[in-house]
Structure formats: C-alpha cells, structure tokens
C-alpha cells in the first residue's frame, strides 16, 4: 500500500507541471487520493498497535499457562 501511495503522489506531482489542463485536474485528484490513503494507512497502523498492546496486556494479566 505504501508503494501505491508513493505512485499516486509522484504521478500527481509530475502531472501538475504538465501543459494539459485535464492532466493538471487529474493530478490534483491523484494527490488528494494519495493523501487520503496516507490517512487510511495511519489508522490501520494505529489499530494494529492497539490490538498488539491489548494482547500483551491480556497475556500479562492471565499469566503463563
């Protein structure tokens, strides 16, 4: 997913400097999509971290089996 985000952001930046008006509008959308995916990736990392901490706390409370 990180590669996809970089792809959208780089492609959007390249398109911003093009001479075609439609390409410039599309590149703005690609940049917006890349920034949105960064937010999704950040939320997924936070959820995984929360679950990991929750599992570690449950193991510590229940003790070794």
N, C-alpha and C positions, 0 to 999 in steps of 0.2 A: 504494500500500500504506500509505503514511503517513496518507492520509485515512481508510482503513479502520480503522487503529489508533485514530485520534482518535475515530472514530464509536463503536467498541466501548467505549472508555474513558469517553466522555461519556455514552453511553447507560447504561452501568453505574453511573456516579455519580448520574445522575438517578433510576434505579430504586432505588438504595439508600435514598433518603428517602421512597419510596412506602409506603403503608399496607398493601398487599397482601403477604402472606408469600411467595407464589410469585414475585412480581415481584422481591422482595428476593433470593431464592435465584438467580434467573436473572441478576440484575445482578451478583452475585458471580462467576458463571461468565463473564459478558461482560468483567469487569475482568481476570479471570485469562487469558482469551483474548487480550485486548489486550496484557497484559504479556508473554505468550508470543510474540506476533507482534513485539514490540519486540526480543526476543532473536533471532528469525529474521532480522529486518531488519539487526541489528547484525552477525550472522555473514555475511550476504550482502555487506555493505559491506566487511568485512574481507577476504573472498575476492577481491572486485573490486580492492581496493587491492593485495593481494599479487600478483595477476596483472599489474597495471599496473607495479608495481616490477620484476617478473620480466622483462617485455617490455622495459622501459627498460634493464635490466642486459644483456640479450642484444644489444640494439642497440649499446650502448656497447662490448661485448666484440668483436662481429663487425666493427664499424667501418662507415663509409659504403660503399655499393655503387656 
